[in-house]
C-alpha cells in the first residue's frame, strides 16, 4: 500500500545517506537535501479515527464544521476581525440556491459579498463543466471501479476538484469554505415542502464537505451553516444582496489538492470492503477502520424494510411486481424515490438491504421547514446514534450508505463532524450493491455466476426481500474479470502522490 511505500522509501534513503557519510562525505549535502525534500513532500495517510471532529455542545462556539447563522453573520460583517485564527485567506460562501424563494423570510437572494474584505459569494451552479452547461454539478461523476464503469456515479476526480476550486478561487490551505442552503429543494408556487423533500439541499452541502475532505481538506477549512438562509438570515443579522460574486479564475493562484499532503481516501469504501463487513457481521479487518463497524442505511425506514408502497400500482407502461412486492429502489439511471409522477423510472434488480446494517433515516437528524431544516442539537444527535438507533459504541466505525450516497451524507456529517465518531462512506451504495445478482428468475438480469466472489443476492451478504419484475430493471454492467472494486480510489491516490 502507498502509505507503506513512502515509509520504505524513506528508510532506504536514510540508509543510503548513512552509508554515504562513510564513503562519500562530499555528497552529504546533496543527499541531505534529497532527504529533506522527501520529508517535506511525504503524504500522511489518515485513518478514520484521525479524521474525527467533535462539535462544541453549543453550535455558536464552532468556527468550522457546523456553524450557526450568527457565526456566519460575524464573519461576513467583519471578516478581517472575526476570521478564525488559523485562517489567513478568504471567506468563500457557496449557496445551493437563492435565499428568497419563499416569501416571509430572506428578502434578497444572496449573502452580501465584500471583496475588499475577502468575502465572496456564489451559487453552486455557477460551476458549469462542459457536460453540465446549466450547472447541477454535485461533486460526483461516473468512474471506473474496476467492477463497474460508465454507469454509477462516485465522488469526482482530481481534475474536477482542481477545476472546481479554480472556478471559485479557493485555496484550501488558507481559505474558509462555507456551504449553505439558500431556501431548499422542491420549492413550488413559493411554498415549502416537508423536510423529506425540501431538506434534500442539506444532502448537497454535506456531500460537498465529504468530497473536499476526501481530497485532503482539513475540516477546519470547511463549514456548513445550520439552517437555511431563508429562515435564518434576517434574524441572525446576515447582510443580503441582489447580486453575487463574479468568477475569477486567477484568485487561487494555481492551488491544487496535490498541495494538501494528506491522504483521506479512507473516507470512501469500495464494494469489496462493504462485502467483507457484511460477511463478518461488522468485524472486518480493514486498514484504517476500527475493529468493529456498523453500517447505517439512511433511506426512509419503509424503503429499508420493504413496507413502502413503492410503485405497486399501474403507471404508464409499468408492469407491476407480483402481490405486494413493490418496486422501491430506483436505479442509477433514475433519481429519487419511486414516484407515480416521475415518468418512466427504472429500478434495481432486487430489494433489500446490506447484511448487518441498521435503518437510520436521514431526515430524523433534522428539524422541519419552520426551522430551516437545521440539525438537532448535539445532545439529541448523540441520543439518536447511541440509544434510539443504537448504532454507535466506542470503538465502532460508522459506515454510512443509502441508495446513491446522498441521503447518507446527512448522517455521516453528523457522526463524523458533530459527534466526532469515526465514519466512512460507501459511495456506490445500493445502486451498485444490488447489481451483482445470479438468482433472478429472468436470466438476462443475472450478470454474475453463482459462485462470483462479490455476489450480493445471498442471505449471507444481504437481507434479501425480493427480485424486481424485470421490465423496468436497469443495472450497471459488470466486469467479471475485475480484480478490484477500488480502481477509482487508486487513481485518486496517484493524482496526489
C-alpha positions as CSV (number, residue, x, y, z in Angstrom):
1,X,0.0,0.0,0.0
2,X,1.1,3.5,-0.7
3,X,1.5,4.6,2.9
4,X,3.9,1.7,3.4
5,X,5.8,2.6,0.2
6,X,6.6,6.1,1.4
7,X,7.9,4.7,4.7
8,X,10.0,2.1,2.9
9,X,11.5,4.7,0.5
10,X,12.3,7.0,3.5
11,X,14.1,4.1,5.2
12,X,16.0,3.3,2.1
13,X,17.2,6.9,1.6
14,X,18.2,7.2,5.2
15,X,20.3,4.0,4.9
16,X,21.8,5.4,1.7
17,X,22.6,8.6,3.5
18,X,24.3,6.7,6.4
19,X,26.5,4.7,4.0
20,X,27.4,7.8,2.0
21,X,28.6,9.5,5.2
22,X,31.3,6.9,5.4
23,X,32.3,6.6,1.7
24,X,31.4,9.9,0.1
25,X,31.3,12.7,2.6
26,X,31.4,15.3,-0.2
27,X,27.9,14.2,-1.3
28,X,26.4,14.7,2.1
29,X,24.8,18.0,1.3
30,X,23.2,16.6,-1.8
31,X,21.8,13.6,-0.1
32,X,20.6,15.6,2.9
33,X,18.8,18.0,0.6
34,X,17.1,15.0,-1.1
35,X,16.0,13.6,2.3
36,X,14.7,17.0,3.4
37,X,12.7,17.3,0.1
38,X,11.3,13.8,0.6
39,X,10.3,14.5,4.2
40,X,8.6,17.7,3.1
41,X,6.6,16.0,0.4
42,X,5.6,12.8,2.1
43,X,1.9,12.2,2.4
44,X,0.3,11.4,5.7
45,X,-2.2,8.6,5.3
46,X,-5.1,9.1,7.7
47,X,-7.3,6.5,9.4
48,X,-11.0,7.1,10.0
49,X,-10.2,7.9,13.6
50,X,-7.7,10.6,12.5
51,X,-10.4,12.5,10.7
52,X,-13.0,12.9,13.6
53,X,-14.1,16.4,14.6
54,X,-16.3,16.9,17.6
55,X,-18.5,20.0,17.7
56,X,-19.0,22.2,20.7
57,X,-22.2,21.5,22.6
58,X,-23.3,25.0,21.7
59,X,-23.0,25.3,17.9
60,X,-22.5,29.0,18.3
61,X,-19.0,28.2,19.6
62,X,-18.0,26.5,16.4
63,X,-15.8,28.2,13.8
64,X,-15.8,25.2,11.3
65,X,-17.8,22.1,10.8
66,X,-21.4,23.0,11.8
67,X,-21.7,26.8,12.3
68,X,-24.7,28.9,13.2
69,X,-26.1,31.7,11.1
70,X,-25.0,34.1,13.8
71,X,-21.4,33.0,13.3
72,X,-21.7,33.5,9.6
73,X,-23.0,37.0,10.3
74,X,-20.0,37.8,12.3
75,X,-17.7,36.5,9.6
76,X,-19.5,38.4,6.8
77,X,-19.9,41.7,8.7
78,X,-16.2,41.9,9.6
79,X,-14.1,39.1,8.2
80,X,-10.7,40.6,8.9
81,X,-11.5,41.0,12.6
82,X,-13.6,37.8,13.1
83,X,-12.0,35.2,10.9
84,X,-10.7,32.1,12.8
85,X,-7.1,32.5,14.0
86,X,-5.9,29.6,11.7
87,X,-7.4,31.1,8.6
88,X,-5.2,33.6,6.6
89,X,-7.2,33.7,3.4
90,X,-10.7,34.5,2.2
91,X,-14.2,33.5,3.1
92,X,-15.9,31.7,0.3
93,X,-19.7,31.2,0.7
94,X,-21.4,28.7,-1.6
95,X,-25.2,28.6,-1.7
96,X,-27.3,25.8,-3.0
97,X,-29.9,28.2,-4.3
98,X,-31.4,31.7,-3.8
99,X,-32.4,32.6,-0.2
100,X,-35.7,34.4,-1.1
101,X,-37.6,31.7,-2.9
102,X,-40.4,31.6,-0.2
103,X,-42.0,34.8,1.0
104,X,-41.8,35.8,4.6
105,X,-38.1,35.1,5.0
106,X,-35.0,36.5,3.4
107,X,-35.8,39.4,1.1
108,X,-32.8,39.1,-1.2
109,X,-31.3,36.0,-2.8
110,X,-27.6,36.1,-1.7
111,X,-25.4,36.7,1.2
112,X,-23.7,40.1,0.5
113,X,-20.2,39.8,-0.9
114,X,-17.4,42.1,0.3
115,X,-14.3,41.6,-2.0
116,X,-12.4,44.4,-0.2
117,X,-12.5,42.2,3.0
118,X,-12.1,38.9,1.2
119,X,-15.7,37.7,1.3
120,X,-17.0,36.1,-1.9
121,X,-20.4,34.6,-2.5
122,X,-21.5,32.1,-5.3
123,X,-24.2,29.6,-6.2
124,X,-23.0,26.1,-6.5
125,X,-24.5,26.1,-10.0
126,X,-22.0,28.9,-11.0
127,X,-19.7,26.0,-11.7
128,X,-20.6,24.8,-15.2
129,X,-18.5,22.0,-16.5
130,X,-18.8,21.1,-20.2
131,X,-21.3,18.2,-19.6
132,X,-23.4,20.4,-17.3
133,X,-23.6,23.8,-19.1
134,X,-26.6,24.9,-16.9
135,X,-25.0,23.8,-13.6
136,X,-26.1,21.0,-11.4
137,X,-22.7,19.5,-10.5
138,X,-22.9,18.0,-7.1
139,X,-19.4,16.6,-6.6
140,X,-19.8,13.3,-8.4
141,X,-19.1,11.7,-11.8
142,X,-19.2,8.3,-13.4
143,X,-15.9,6.5,-12.6
144,X,-14.3,3.1,-13.2
145,X,-14.1,1.0,-10.1
146,X,-12.7,-2.0,-11.9
147,X,-16.0,-3.7,-11.5
148,X,-18.3,-1.0,-12.9
149,X,-17.6,1.8,-15.3
150,X,-19.6,4.5,-17.2
151,X,-22.7,4.0,-15.0
152,X,-22.7,4.6,-11.2
153,X,-21.5,7.9,-10.0
154,X,-18.8,8.3,-7.4
155,X,-17.0,11.4,-6.0
156,X,-15.5,13.4,-8.8
157,X,-11.8,13.0,-9.6
158,X,-8.8,15.2,-9.1
159,X,-9.1,17.1,-12.4
160,X,-12.7,18.0,-11.4
161,X,-11.9,19.1,-7.9
162,X,-9.0,21.3,-9.1
163,X,-11.1,22.9,-11.8
164,X,-13.9,23.5,-9.3
165,X,-11.5,25.1,-6.8
166,X,-10.1,27.3,-9.6
167,X,-13.6,28.4,-10.6
168,X,-14.5,29.6,-7.1
169,X,-11.0,30.9,-6.4
170,X,-10.5,28.6,-3.4
171,X,-7.2,27.8,-1.7
172,X,-8.0,25.1,0.8
173,X,-4.7,25.7,2.7
174,X,-5.8,29.1,3.9
175,X,-9.4,29.9,3.0
176,X,-12.6,29.0,4.8
177,X,-15.3,27.5,2.6
178,X,-18.8,27.7,3.9
179,X,-21.7,25.8,2.3
180,X,-25.2,26.9,3.0
181,X,-28.7,26.1,1.8
182,X,-30.5,29.2,0.4
183,X,-34.1,28.1,0.6
184,X,-34.2,24.4,-0.2
185,X,-35.3,21.7,-2.7
186,X,-38.7,21.2,-4.3
187,X,-40.0,24.7,-3.9
188,X,-43.2,25.1,-6.0
189,X,-45.6,28.0,-6.1
190,X,-43.5,29.8,-3.4
191,X,-44.3,27.2,-0.7
192,X,-42.1,24.9,1.4
193,X,-42.4,21.2,1.1
194,X,-41.9,18.9,4.1
195,X,-38.3,18.2,5.1
196,X,-38.2,14.8,3.3
197,X,-38.1,16.9,0.1
198,X,-37.0,20.4,1.0
199,X,-34.1,19.4,3.2
200,X,-32.6,17.5,0.3
201,X,-30.3,20.5,-0.2
202,X,-28.7,19.6,3.2
203,X,-27.5,16.4,1.4
204,X,-25.8,18.6,-1.2
205,X,-23.9,20.7,1.2
206,X,-22.8,17.8,3.4
207,X,-21.7,16.0,0.3
208,X,-19.6,19.0,-0.6
209,X,-17.8,18.7,2.7
210,X,-17.3,14.9,2.3
211,X,-15.8,15.5,-1.2
212,X,-13.3,18.1,-0.1
213,X,-12.3,16.2,3.0
214,X,-11.7,13.1,0.8
215,X,-9.4,15.2,-1.3
216,X,-7.4,16.3,1.8
217,X,-9.1,19.4,3.1
218,X,-8.9,19.9,6.8
219,X,-12.3,20.2,8.4
220,X,-11.0,23.5,10.0
221,X,-11.2,25.0,6.4
222,X,-14.8,23.8,5.9
223,X,-18.2,24.6,7.3
224,X,-21.9,24.3,6.7
225,X,-24.5,26.7,8.1
226,X,-27.1,25.1,10.4
227,X,-30.4,26.0,8.9
228,X,-31.2,27.7,5.6
229,X,-30.8,31.4,4.8
230,X,-34.5,31.9,4.0
231,X,-35.5,31.3,7.6
232,X,-32.3,32.4,9.4
233,X,-30.5,35.2,7.6
234,X,-32.6,38.2,8.8
235,X,-32.8,37.1,12.5
236,X,-29.0,36.4,12.6
237,X,-28.1,39.7,11.0
238,X,-26.6,38.3,7.8
239,X,-26.4,41.0,5.2
240,X,-28.1,40.1,1.9
241,X,-27.7,41.3,-1.6
242,X,-29.4,41.1,-5.0
243,X,-26.0,40.2,-6.6
244,X,-23.2,37.7,-6.1
245,X,-19.5,37.5,-6.9
246,X,-18.1,37.1,-10.4
247,X,-15.9,34.2,-11.4
248,X,-12.1,35.0,-11.1
249,X,-10.0,32.1,-12.4
250,X,-6.8,33.6,-11.1
251,X,-7.6,34.2,-7.5
252,X,-6.5,30.9,-6.0
253,X,-3.0,31.2,-7.5
254,X,-2.9,27.8,-9.1
255,X,-3.7,25.9,-5.9
256,X,-4.3,22.2,-6.3
257,X,-5.3,19.4,-3.9
258,X,-1.9,18.0,-4.8
259,X,-0.6,20.6,-2.4
260,X,-2.5,19.0,0.5
261,X,0.0,16.4,1.6
262,X,-2.5,14.1,3.3
263,X,-4.4,11.1,2.1
264,X,-8.0,11.0,3.3
265,X,-9.3,8.3,0.9
266,X,-10.1,6.1,3.8
267,X,-13.4,8.0,3.9
268,X,-14.6,6.0,0.9
269,X,-15.1,2.3,0.9
270,X,-15.2,0.1,-2.2
271,X,-17.7,-2.6,-2.7
272,X,-15.2,-5.3,-1.7
273,X,-14.8,-3.5,1.7
274,X,-18.5,-3.4,2.4
275,X,-18.8,-7.0,1.2
276,X,-16.3,-8.0,3.9
277,X,-18.1,-6.0,6.6
278,X,-21.4,-7.7,5.7
279,X,-19.8,-11.1,5.6
280,X,-18.2,-10.7,9.0
281,X,-21.1,-9.1,10.7
282,X,-19.3,-5.8,11.2
283,X,-15.9,-7.3,12.3
284,X,-13.9,-6.9,9.2
285,X,-10.1,-6.4,9.3
286,X,-9.8,-3.4,7.0
287,X,-6.9,-0.9,7.1
288,X,-7.8,2.4,8.6
289,X,-11.0,1.3,10.3
290,X,-11.6,0.2,13.9
291,X,-12.1,-3.5,14.5
292,X,-15.9,-3.1,14.7
293,X,-18.0,-1.5,12.0
294,X,-21.7,-0.6,11.9
295,X,-23.4,0.0,8.5
296,X,-26.3,2.5,8.7
297,X,-28.9,2.8,5.9
298,X,-30.0,6.4,5.6
299,X,-33.1,5.8,3.4
300,X,-36.6,6.1,4.8
301,X,-37.4,3.1,7.1
302,X,-40.2,2.0,4.8
303,X,-37.7,1.6,1.9
304,X,-35.3,-0.2,4.1
305,X,-37.7,-2.8,5.4
306,X,-39.8,-3.1,2.2
307,X,-43.1,-1.7,3.6
308,X,-43.0,1.3,1.2
309,X,-45.9,1.4,-1.2
310,X,-43.4,1.9,-4.0
311,X,-44.9,1.5,-7.4
312,X,-47.2,-1.4,-6.9
313,X,-49.9,0.5,-8.9
314,X,-50.0,0.7,-12.7
315,X,-48.3,3.8,-14.1
316,X,-47.7,4.5,-17.7
317,X,-46.4,1.2,-19.2
318,X,-45.0,0.0,-15.9
319,X,-45.6,-3.7,-15.2
320,X,-46.2,-4.2,-11.5
321,X,-44.4,-6.7,-9.3
322,X,-46.4,-9.6,-8.1
323,X,-48.6,-9.2,-5.0
324,X,-47.2,-6.6,-2.6
325,X,-43.6,-6.8,-3.8
326,X,-43.3,-3.3,-5.0
327,X,-40.6,-1.5,-7.0
328,X,-38.8,0.6,-4.3
329,X,-35.2,1.4,-5.1
330,X,-34.6,3.4,-8.3
331,X,-31.6,2.5,-10.4
332,X,-28.5,4.6,-11.1
333,X,-30.3,6.0,-14.2
334,X,-33.2,7.5,-12.2
335,X,-33.3,10.0,-9.4
336,X,-35.0,9.9,-6.0
337,X,-37.6,7.7,-4.5
338,X,-40.3,5.9,-6.6
339,X,-43.0,8.3,-7.7
340,X,-46.1,7.9,-9.8
341,X,-45.4,11.3,-11.3
342,X,-41.7,10.7,-12.1
343,X,-42.1,9.3,-15.6
344,X,-40.6,6.1,-16.6
345,X,-38.3,5.4,-13.7
346,X,-36.1,2.3,-13.7
347,X,-35.2,0.1,-10.7
348,X,-32.5,-2.1,-9.3
349,X,-32.6,-6.0,-9.7
350,X,-33.6,-6.7,-6.1
351,X,-35.0,-5.0,-3.0
352,X,-33.4,-5.4,0.5
353,X,-30.5,-4.0,2.5
354,X,-27.0,-4.9,3.4
355,X,-26.5,-7.6,6.0
356,X,-25.8,-6.2,9.5
357,X,-27.0,-2.7,8.5
358,X,-29.4,-0.8,10.7
359,X,-32.1,1.6,9.5
360,X,-31.4,5.3,10.3
361,X,-33.4,7.7,8.2
362,X,-31.5,10.8,7.3
363,X,-34.4,13.1,8.0
364,X,-34.5,12.0,11.7
365,X,-31.5,14.2,12.2
366,X,-33.1,17.5,11.1
367,X,-35.8,19.8,12.2
368,X,-38.6,20.7,9.7
369,X,-39.0,23.6,7.4
370,X,-40.2,26.0,10.1
371,X,-36.7,25.8,11.5
372,X,-34.9,25.9,8.1
373,X,-34.0,22.2,8.1
374,X,-31.4,22.7,10.8
375,X,-29.7,19.8,12.6
376,X,-31.0,18.8,16.0
377,X,-28.8,19.9,18.9
378,X,-25.7,17.8,19.7
379,X,-27.2,16.0,22.7
380,X,-30.3,14.9,20.7
381,X,-28.0,13.7,17.9
382,X,-25.9,11.7,20.4
383,X,-29.1,10.1,21.8
384,X,-30.1,9.1,18.3
385,X,-26.8,7.5,17.5
386,X,-26.1,5.9,20.9
387,X,-29.5,4.9,22.1
388,X,-32.5,5.4,19.8
389,X,-30.9,3.8,16.7
390,X,-28.1,2.1,18.8
391,X,-25.5,2.3,16.0
392,X,-22.5,3.5,18.0
393,X,-20.5,2.3,20.9
394,X,-16.9,3.3,21.5
395,X,-14.5,1.5,19.1
396,X,-17.0,1.5,16.2
397,X,-16.6,2.9,12.8
398,X,-19.8,4.1,11.2
399,X,-20.3,3.1,7.6
400,X,-22.9,5.4,6.1
401,X,-24.8,4.4,2.9
402,X,-28.2,4.7,1.2
403,X,-29.3,4.5,-2.4
404,X,-26.6,6.7,-4.0
405,X,-24.7,8.1,-1.0
406,X,-26.5,11.5,-0.8
407,X,-29.0,10.8,2.0
408,X,-26.1,9.1,3.8
409,X,-24.2,12.4,3.8
410,X,-26.6,13.9,6.4
411,X,-25.9,11.0,8.8
412,X,-22.2,10.8,8.0
413,X,-21.7,14.6,8.6
414,X,-23.4,14.3,12.0
415,X,-21.4,11.3,13.2
416,X,-18.0,12.4,11.9
417,X,-18.1,16.2,12.2
418,X,-20.5,16.9,15.0
419,X,-20.3,13.9,17.3
420,X,-16.7,13.0,16.5
421,X,-17.3,9.3,15.7
422,X,-15.1,7.5,13.1
423,X,-17.1,7.5,9.9
424,X,-16.7,6.3,6.4
425,X,-19.0,6.1,3.4
426,X,-20.0,3.5,0.8
427,X,-20.1,5.8,-2.2
428,X,-21.6,3.2,-4.6
429,X,-24.3,2.3,-2.2
430,X,-27.4,0.3,-3.2
431,X,-27.5,1.1,-6.9
432,X,-24.1,-0.7,-7.1
433,X,-24.7,-3.3,-4.4
434,X,-27.9,-4.7,-6.0
435,X,-26.4,-5.2,-9.4
436,X,-24.4,-8.4,-8.6
437,X,-27.2,-11.0,-8.9
438,X,-27.2,-14.6,-10.0
439,X,-30.6,-15.9,-8.9
440,X,-33.1,-13.6,-10.7
441,X,-35.9,-15.6,-12.4
442,X,-35.2,-13.8,-15.7
443,X,-31.7,-15.0,-16.7
444,X,-30.9,-11.8,-18.7
445,X,-30.9,-9.8,-15.4
446,X,-28.2,-12.1,-13.9
447,X,-24.7,-10.8,-14.6
448,X,-22.6,-12.9,-12.4
449,X,-22.1,-16.7,-11.9
450,X,-23.5,-18.2,-8.7
451,X,-20.0,-18.5,-7.2
452,X,-18.9,-14.9,-8.1
453,X,-16.8,-13.6,-5.2
454,X,-18.7,-10.4,-4.9
455,X,-22.2,-11.7,-5.5
456,X,-24.7,-9.9,-3.3
457,X,-28.2,-11.6,-3.7
458,X,-27.5,-14.1,-1.0
459,X,-28.7,-14.3,2.6
460,X,-25.1,-14.3,3.9
461,X,-24.4,-10.8,2.5
462,X,-27.8,-9.1,2.1
463,X,-31.1,-9.0,3.9
464,X,-32.9,-10.1,0.7
465,X,-36.6,-9.2,0.2
466,X,-37.5,-9.9,-3.4
467,X,-36.4,-9.7,-7.0
468,X,-38.0,-6.9,-9.0
469,X,-40.0,-7.8,-12.1
470,X,-37.6,-7.3,-15.0
471,X,-39.5,-4.9,-17.3
472,X,-38.1,-1.8,-15.7
473,X,-34.9,-3.1,-14.1
474,X,-31.7,-1.5,-15.1
475,X,-28.3,-2.4,-13.6
476,X,-24.8,-1.3,-14.3
477,X,-22.7,-3.6,-16.5
478,X,-20.3,-5.8,-14.5
479,X,-16.7,-6.6,-15.5
480,X,-16.4,-10.2,-14.5
481,X,-12.6,-10.1,-14.7
482,X,-12.2,-7.3,-12.2
483,X,-9.6,-7.8,-9.5
484,X,-10.6,-4.7,-7.6
485,X,-13.6,-2.5,-6.9
486,X,-11.4,0.4,-5.9
487,X,-9.7,1.4,-9.1
488,X,-11.1,5.0,-8.9
489,X,-9.6,5.4,-5.4
490,X,-6.3,4.1,-6.7
491,X,-6.4,6.7,-9.4
492,X,-7.2,9.4,-6.9
493,X,-4.2,8.4,-4.8
494,X,-2.0,8.5,-7.9
495,X,-3.2,12.0,-8.7
496,X,-1.8,13.3,-5.4
497,X,1.3,11.1,-5.0
